[in-house]
Amino acid sequence: MSCHPHCPTATVFDPPTQVVNDIYDPQLVNVVHTVEVTNSHHCVPVYQHCYQYVVKEEFNAPTFTAPTFTGPMHANTYGRQVRTSGLSKNKTKKKSKFQNKK
């Protein structure tokens, strides 16, 4: 085919062809990971030794014969009988042999 000068040049447009140029730009995305911590308390016995002392008073029977009391008696706060008066009312105090000399 030859081009003759008497035919003008015509321009025709073809529908466009689409070409995608992928460009990747970084975008920050916060991802939250939840960690749940459970404090589980357990009682563990730890022995602490302490000592309690009980003191008992023990009185053995006397080896001699106790005199018999003849006088008013009453019970004291511990439930034992206690003599409330002297041994004898008519006893007088003896003078020493050193007190007679002057």
FIKOLGU-376790 format. One record per atom (N, C-alpha, C): residue number from 1; x, y, z. Coordinates in Angstrom, 3 decimals, padded with zeros to 6 digits. Layout:
BEGIN
SITE   n        X        Y        Z
SITE NUM        X        Y        Z
...
This chain:
BEGIN
SITE   n        X        Y        Z
SITE   1  000.802 -001.129  000.000
SITE   1  000.000  000.000  000.000
SITE   1  000.874  001.231  000.000
SITE   2  000.530  002.058 -000.667
SITE   2  001.322  003.271 -000.774
SITE   2  000.492  004.454 -000.329
SITE   3  001.144  005.444  000.191
SITE   3  000.446  006.620  000.684
SITE   3  000.448  007.670 -000.429
SITE   4 -000.671  008.156 -000.719
SITE   4 -000.774  009.213 -001.726
SITE   4 -001.015  010.532 -001.016
SITE   5 -000.484  011.594 -001.487
SITE   5 -000.612  012.862 -000.845
SITE   5 -002.050  013.382 -000.871
SITE   6 -002.908  012.886 -001.659
SITE   6 -004.247  013.454 -001.681
SITE   6 -005.134  012.852 -000.593
SITE   7 -004.725  011.842  000.123
SITE   7 -005.536  011.281  001.230
SITE   7 -004.944  011.795  002.539
SITE   8 -005.724  012.517  003.300
SITE   8 -005.197  013.002  004.573
SITE   8 -004.973  011.862  005.580
SITE   9 -004.130  012.094  006.541
SITE   9 -003.809  011.094  007.583
SITE   9 -004.920  011.179  008.633
SITE  10 -005.446  010.087  008.968
SITE  10 -006.479  010.020  010.008
SITE  10 -005.890  009.406  011.284
SITE  11 -006.414  009.797  012.437
SITE  11 -005.937  009.267  013.732
SITE  11 -007.109  008.525  014.385
SITE  12 -006.865  007.361  014.787
SITE  12 -007.862  006.512  015.433
SITE  12 -007.296  006.086  016.806
SITE  13 -008.117  006.132  017.849
SITE  13 -007.667  005.733  019.201
SITE  13 -008.251  004.362  019.562
SITE  14 -007.384  003.478  019.914
SITE  14 -007.758  002.138  020.372
SITE  14 -008.153  002.267  021.858
SITE  15 -009.112  001.479  022.354
SITE  15 -009.403  001.552  023.789
SITE  15 -008.154  001.246  024.617
SITE  16 -007.978  001.938  025.729
SITE  16 -006.735  001.777  026.489
SITE  16 -006.588  000.387  027.128
SITE  17 -005.409 -000.050  027.188
SITE  17 -005.070 -001.287  027.893
SITE  17 -004.592 -000.868  029.292
SITE  18 -005.163 -001.508  030.278
SITE  18 -004.810 -001.139  031.648
SITE  18 -003.634 -001.974  032.143
SITE  19 -002.659 -001.322  032.642
SITE  19 -001.496 -001.969  033.240
SITE  19 -001.439 -001.491  034.699
SITE  20 -001.352 -002.444  035.647
SITE  20 -001.310 -002.104  037.081
SITE  20  000.128 -002.180  037.547
SITE  21  000.598 -001.109  038.082
SITE  21  001.930 -001.051  038.669
SITE  21  001.751 -001.104  040.194
SITE  22  002.036 -002.255  040.811
SITE  22  001.845 -002.437  042.263
SITE  22  003.022 -001.821  043.016
SITE  23  002.698 -000.893  043.886
SITE  23  003.704 -000.272  044.744
SITE  23  003.257 -000.534  046.193
SITE  24  004.143 -001.058  046.968
SITE  24  003.814 -001.410  048.359
SITE  24  004.497 -000.429  049.310
SITE  25  003.674  000.299  050.050
SITE  25  004.183  001.222  051.055
SITE  25  003.882  000.623  052.441
SITE  26  004.843  000.692  053.385
SITE  26  004.612  000.108  054.712
SITE  26  003.571  000.903  055.504
SITE  27  002.702  000.188  056.187
SITE  27  001.691  000.784  057.057
SITE  27  001.768  000.067  058.402
SITE  28  001.932  000.830  059.495
SITE  28  002.015  000.232  060.831
SITE  28  000.623 -000.165  061.305
SITE  29  000.499 -001.404  061.739
SITE  29 -000.750 -001.919  062.294
SITE  29 -000.412 -002.523  063.659
SITE  30 -001.009 -001.991  064.734
SITE  30 -000.764 -002.505  066.081
SITE  30 -001.603 -003.757  066.300
SITE  31 -000.929 -004.846  066.608
SITE  31 -001.596 -006.105  066.935
SITE  31 -001.391 -006.320  068.432
SITE  32 -002.482 -006.366  069.202
SITE  32 -002.403 -006.498  070.652
SITE  32 -002.640 -007.953  071.008
SITE  33 -001.664 -008.550  071.676
SITE  33 -001.773 -009.926  072.165
SITE  33 -001.978 -009.848  073.673
SITE  34 -003.128 -010.231  074.183
SITE  34 -003.439 -010.162  075.606
SITE  34 -002.932 -011.421  076.296
SITE  35 -002.154 -011.215  077.359
SITE  35 -001.662 -012.316  078.187
SITE  35 -002.288 -012.129  079.562
SITE  36 -003.050 -013.102  080.005
SITE  36 -003.715 -013.027  081.305
SITE  36 -002.907 -013.832  082.314
SITE  37 -002.495 -013.180  083.405
SITE  37 -001.707 -013.820  084.459
SITE  37 -002.614 -014.012  085.661
SITE  38 -002.717 -015.236  086.164
SITE  38 -003.527 -015.547  087.329
SITE  38 -002.593 -015.952  088.464
SITE  39 -002.656 -015.222  089.573
SITE  39 -001.871 -015.573  090.758
SITE  39 -002.694 -016.529  091.600
SITE  40 -002.276 -017.753  091.663
SITE  40 -002.991 -018.766  092.430
SITE  40 -002.219 -019.004  093.727
SITE  41 -002.826 -018.635  094.856
SITE  41 -002.162 -018.751  096.162
SITE  41 -002.485 -020.101  096.790
SITE  42 -001.473 -020.727  097.373
SITE  42 -001.638 -022.018  098.037
SITE  42 -001.027 -021.923  099.427
SITE  43 -001.736 -022.446  100.422
SITE  43 -001.207 -022.460  101.795
SITE  43 -000.257 -023.641  101.947
SITE  44  000.926 -023.342  102.416
SITE  44  001.948 -024.365  102.638
SITE  44  002.307 -024.310  104.119
SITE  45  002.164 -025.405  104.860
SITE  45  002.478 -025.366  106.291
SITE  45  003.978 -025.209  106.535
SITE  46  004.319 -024.222  107.350
SITE  46  005.688 -024.006  107.791
SITE  46  005.630 -024.088  109.310
SITE  47  006.231 -025.114  109.867
SITE  47  006.103 -025.374  111.299
SITE  47  007.036 -024.480  112.098
SITE  48  006.464 -023.779  113.058
SITE  48  007.228 -022.967  113.986
SITE  48  006.963 -023.551  115.367
SITE  49  007.973 -024.142  115.955
SITE  49  007.792 -024.844  117.222
SITE  49  007.870 -023.859  118.380
SITE  50  006.884 -023.907  119.243
SITE  50  006.899 -023.131  120.464
SITE  50  006.549 -024.094  121.601
SITE  51  006.944 -023.737  122.790
SITE  51  006.779 -024.644  123.913
SITE  51  005.970 -023.963  125.006
SITE  52  005.083 -024.728  125.605
SITE  52  004.273 -024.257  126.716
SITE  52  004.661 -025.078  127.933
SITE  53  005.008 -024.397  129.002
SITE  53  005.437 -025.084  130.211
SITE  53  004.319 -025.058  131.233
SITE  54  004.060 -026.198  131.809
SITE  54  003.084 -026.317  132.883
SITE  54  003.861 -026.757  134.115
SITE  55  003.799 -025.966  135.163
SITE  55  004.535 -026.262  136.390
SITE  55  003.536 -026.766  137.418
SITE  56  003.815 -027.925  137.960
SITE  56  002.946 -028.505  138.992
SITE  56  003.714 -028.523  140.300
SITE  57  003.033 -028.188  141.364
SITE  57  003.622 -028.256  142.692
SITE  57  003.186 -029.560  143.333
SITE  58  004.153 -030.311  143.825
SITE  58  003.842 -031.591  144.449
SITE  58  004.477 -031.596  145.838
SITE  59  003.681 -031.878  146.812
SITE  59  004.184 -031.936  148.177
SITE  59  004.061 -033.377  148.657
SITE  60  005.169 -033.917  149.093
SITE  60  005.182 -035.281  149.618
SITE  60  004.734 -035.268  151.070
SITE  61  004.221 -036.389  151.519
SITE  61  003.757 -036.506  152.904
SITE  61  004.936 -036.326  153.849
SITE  62  004.740 -035.586  154.937
SITE  62  005.858 -035.374  155.868
SITE  62  006.217 -036.672  156.584
SITE  63  007.477 -036.751  157.013
SITE  63  007.950 -037.958  157.700
SITE  63  007.673 -037.883  159.202
SITE  64  007.285 -036.736  159.692
SITE  64  006.972 -036.620  161.122
SITE  64  005.452 -036.524  161.285
SITE  65  005.013 -036.688  162.520
SITE  65  003.587 -036.601  162.811
SITE  65  003.255 -035.150  163.108
SITE  66  002.323 -034.603  162.386
SITE  66  001.949 -033.200  162.564
SITE  66  001.093 -033.056  163.815
SITE  67  001.255 -031.947  164.550
SITE  67  000.425 -031.738  165.736
SITE  67 -001.022 -031.491  165.337
SITE  68 -001.911 -031.873  166.225
SITE  68 -003.338 -031.659  165.965
SITE  68 -003.699 -030.278  166.466
SITE  69 -004.405 -029.542  165.646
SITE  69 -004.828 -028.195  166.013
SITE  69 -006.216 -028.253  166.614
SITE  70 -006.361 -027.526  167.703
SITE  70 -007.690 -027.437  168.313
SITE  70 -008.043 -025.970  168.376
SITE  71 -008.775 -025.520  167.477
SITE  71 -009.156 -024.113  167.442
SITE  71 -010.064 -023.886  166.252
SITE  72 -010.561 -022.684  166.169
SITE  72 -011.459 -022.397  165.047
SITE  72 -010.725 -022.543  163.719
SITE  73 -011.389 -023.136  162.771
SITE  73 -010.791 -023.364  161.452
SITE  73 -011.704 -022.736  160.401
SITE  74 -011.117 -022.306  159.298
SITE  74 -011.913 -021.842  158.154
SITE  74 -011.216 -022.277  156.875
SITE  75 -011.963 -022.285  155.790
SITE  75 -011.379 -022.699  154.505
SITE  75 -010.798 -021.466  153.825
SITE  76 -009.531 -021.571  153.376
SITE  76 -008.951 -020.445  152.643
SITE  76 -009.367 -020.525  151.174
SITE  77 -008.798 -019.709  150.338
SITE  77 -009.236 -019.637  148.936
SITE  77 -008.913 -020.897  148.156
SITE  78 -008.033 -021.734  148.648
SITE  78 -007.683 -022.957  147.935
SITE  78 -008.442 -024.173  148.446
SITE  79 -009.350 -024.005  149.391
SITE  79 -010.158 -025.108  149.887
SITE  79 -009.508 -025.886  151.013
SITE  80 -008.316 -025.480  151.510
SITE  80 -007.660 -026.176  152.617
SITE  80 -008.061 -025.516  153.929
SITE  81 -008.060 -026.307  154.960
SITE  81 -008.405 -025.774  156.280
SITE  81 -007.186 -025.063  156.854
SITE  82 -007.410 -023.872  157.382
SITE  82 -006.315 -023.072  157.928
SITE  82 -006.703 -022.654  159.343
SITE  83 -005.744 -022.749  160.238
SITE  83 -005.984 -022.351  161.630
SITE  83 -006.023 -020.832  161.712
SITE  84 -006.993 -020.295  162.428
SITE  84 -007.156 -018.845  162.502
SITE  84 -006.686 -018.242  163.815
SITE  85 -006.433 -019.061  164.828
SITE  85 -005.981 -018.481  166.106
SITE  85 -004.650 -019.101  166.490
SITE  86 -004.065 -018.577  167.592
SITE  86 -002.785 -019.086  168.075
SITE  86 -002.923 -020.487  168.649
SITE  87 -001.796 -021.114  168.994
SITE  87 -001.830 -022.471  169.518
SITE  87 -002.508 -022.525  170.883
SITE  88 -002.153 -021.597  171.718
SITE  88 -002.742 -021.606  173.060
SITE  88 -002.870 -020.173  173.529
SITE  89 -003.968 -019.873  174.242
SITE  89 -004.190 -018.497  174.659
SITE  89 -003.490 -018.185  175.983
SITE  90 -003.194 -019.179  176.802
SITE  90 -002.661 -018.918  178.133
SITE  90 -001.148 -019.101  178.219
SITE  91 -000.426 -019.111  177.137
SITE  91  001.030 -019.184  177.197
SITE  91  001.591 -017.799  177.470
SITE  92  002.565 -017.728  178.351
SITE  92  003.227 -016.454  178.632
SITE  92  004.647 -016.541  178.146
SITE  93  005.205 -015.402  177.904
SITE  93  006.562 -015.356  177.391
SITE  93  007.536 -015.548  178.550
SITE  94  008.484 -016.479  178.355
SITE  94  009.481 -016.729  179.394
SITE  94  010.558 -015.657  179.341
SITE  95  011.047 -015.309  180.547
SITE  95  012.152 -014.350  180.602
SITE  95  013.447 -015.120  180.526
SITE  96  014.367 -014.543  179.876
SITE  96  015.665 -015.152  179.746
SITE  96  016.426 -014.988  181.063
SITE  97  017.362 -015.878  181.325
SITE  97  018.123 -015.792  182.572
SITE  97  019.036 -014.580  182.556
SITE  98  019.302 -014.037  181.373
SITE  98  020.160 -012.850  181.271
SITE  98  019.378 -011.573  181.566
SITE  99  018.048 -011.618  181.449
SITE  99  017.249 -010.417  181.714
SITE  99  017.051 -010.211  183.212
SITE 100  017.178 -011.232  184.054
SITE 100  016.957 -011.084  185.495
SITE 100  018.104 -010.367  186.167
SITE 101  019.294 -010.401  185.642
SITE 101  020.446 -009.796  186.278
SITE 101  020.507 -008.301  185.940
SITE 102  020.648 -007.503  187.039
SITE 102  020.832 -006.083  186.831
SITE 102  021.814 -005.543  187.790
